[in-house]
Amino acid sequence: MTRKASMQAAGGASMDPRFHGLWAVTAGAAPAPRPLDHDLGVDVAVVGGGYTGLSTALHLAESGEVSVAVLEARDIGFGASGRNAGLVNAGAWLPPDELPARLGDDYGNRLLETLGNAPDLVFEIIRRYGIACEAVRNGNLHCAVGAAGLADINERARQWHARGVPVCILDAKETARLVGSERFSGAMLDPRAGTIQPLSYARGLAQAAAGLGARIHAATAVTRAEYGATGWRLSTSTGHVVRATRVVVATNTAQEAGPDPWPQLQKALVRLPYFNVATAPLPAELSQRILPQGHGAWDTCKVLSSFRKDAAGRLVYGSVGDVSDRPGDAHVQWVRRCLRRLDPDLARVPIEHRWYGWIDITATHLPYLYQPGPNAWAIFGYNGRGIGPGTVFGRALAELLLGRRTPDQMPLPVNAVVPIGFKPLREVFYRSGSKVAHLLSKRF
Ligand SMILES: Cc1cc2nc3c(=O)[nH]c(=O)nc-3n(C[C@H](O)[C@H](O)[C@H](O)COP(=O)(O)OP(=O)(O)OC[C@H]3O[C@@H](n4cnc5c(N)ncnc54)[C@H](O)[C@@H]3O)c2cc1C
């Protein structure tokens, strides 16, 4: 299939197999793009059609109290929300105790509780709106590699247990049963978590919000934002203008969206490339062995790997790097070695899709709540865990805009943003470092 043909098959004008791979092929139909074709006045303009923006719009629309428009530069789910691994995890990447250690007890514990309960909201929204997104909630496995990995998950489990969260440590034998491989020394099973088809979830959020009256305009990039006596005036790539009293900036890494009206947000982020490949559907007998209960999984390695199956039994395997469609790509060769060592039979299953996106890394490894102007709010910097966070932060932003909570009742402190040093250097390091690591890695 030519790239143009596969983009059309993907159902969205700018969906591209390099970025959306399997998800664009198996997602439910894309909402009609409806670029903005007239000037518009709304109470709240939400910029960015990923989980953060869409969840904000959905919760605002649910209230029935305000008019809301989502302005998306490309297609709904074009950014990380349509490219990720689909692991709906609880908490942050950091071990639980790190949150109060970095933010103080008040915000740290509030954030931990918010993120700990985030999968509940994701799966509740999926149920409430009947979103068809391959949702499975059997828990996810954090798989330990070697003695150091085991110490890491044991310490994380100890910290969760102290907070009354029933995560569970599995020994190597039980891990082998649930993963289908003896590669790991143990695992932490988190029953709060699960997996989804990430692009379908994004499209489902958009459809749910539109059903409640939110306007969703794709192919509409915000190119300029000005605040004046009558509120916000947003210029867009369509030539039309949106006026709003309140603005939510949910643009994440603002990748490939054109001129960025909020470049200050990008100064706090480094972009880390992360790829996924998907195999053909596993033969039935192999599928019953590999992740037989449909858990999502990732490991404790520094250059980590994640893996899960989709509804058709394809294995989706990801790691750090920007995979290409060149034959002999170092990342794909590395994945083949990993698959062979997970189970020799996996080596015989062809890899059919490969794609990548950008993870937004912050200096603190925690997200930020930022006020880019009067009555304007942004939450960003999810450090690779954004399905639950984007969904719960969207709800929190909606509550803030509706006056149901004050800024100091948000899960994060306002404007505690730390600029990140050596950004270009770090980005080069992540790209080339991951390639070197995968070329050299013999750990699997
Ligand atoms: C490869 C990969 C794997 C990941 N795996 C997981 C995982 O398994 N589990 C998990 O929880 N998280 C994962 N993440 C992280 C998660 O996907 C993100 O944190 C989350 O999707 C961020 O959502 P968002 O709405 O904030 O941003 P995005 O989804 O990036 O949305 C931002 C949107 O804003 C639009 N935009 C930007 N600038 C403008 C503008 N000027 N005007 C209009 N629109 C604009 C973009 O086109 C984009 O669609 C992964 C990320 C990647 C890249």
The ligand as an ORCA input file, in Angstrom:
! r2SCAN-3c Opt
* xyz 0 1
  C       5.193      6.054     21.722
  C       4.545      6.454     23.025
  C       4.169      5.469     23.929
  C       3.489      5.838     25.100
  N       2.977      4.854     25.892
  C       2.147      5.191     26.903
  C       1.451      4.200     27.618
  O       1.531      3.014     27.334
  N       0.669      4.592     28.662
  C       0.496      5.905     28.982
  O      -0.222      6.205     29.942
  N       1.114      6.880     28.287
  C       1.916      6.562     27.240
  N       2.509      7.538     26.513
  C       2.266      8.949     26.883
  C       0.894      9.445     26.433
  O       0.609      8.993     25.128
  C       0.876     10.981     26.460
  O       1.328     11.437     27.704
  C      -0.532     11.534     26.240
  O      -1.091     11.007     25.073
  C      -0.485     13.055     26.159
  O      -1.769     13.507     25.845
  P      -1.986     15.034     25.517
  O      -3.421     15.225     25.184
  O      -1.445     15.874     26.636
  O      -1.046     15.331     24.268
  P      -1.136     14.805     22.746
  O      -1.863     13.538     22.628
  O       0.237     14.880     22.194
  O      -2.035     15.898     22.051
  C      -1.582     17.193     21.763
  C      -2.316     17.629     20.502
  O      -2.138     19.028     20.331
  C      -2.080     19.285     18.947
  N      -1.451     20.599     18.789
  C      -0.184     20.945     19.070
  N       0.006     22.264     18.808
  C      -1.199     22.743     18.370
  C      -1.651     24.020     17.956
  N      -0.854     25.089     17.933
  N      -2.958     24.158     17.565
  C      -3.810     23.099     17.597
  N      -3.406     21.865     17.986
  C      -2.130     21.688     18.375
  C      -1.253     18.130     18.387
  O      -1.481     17.931     16.996
  C      -1.749     16.962     19.234
  O      -2.786     16.213     18.595
  C       3.247      7.211     25.380
  C       3.680      8.195     24.489
  C       4.311      7.823     23.315
  C       4.722      8.899     22.344
*
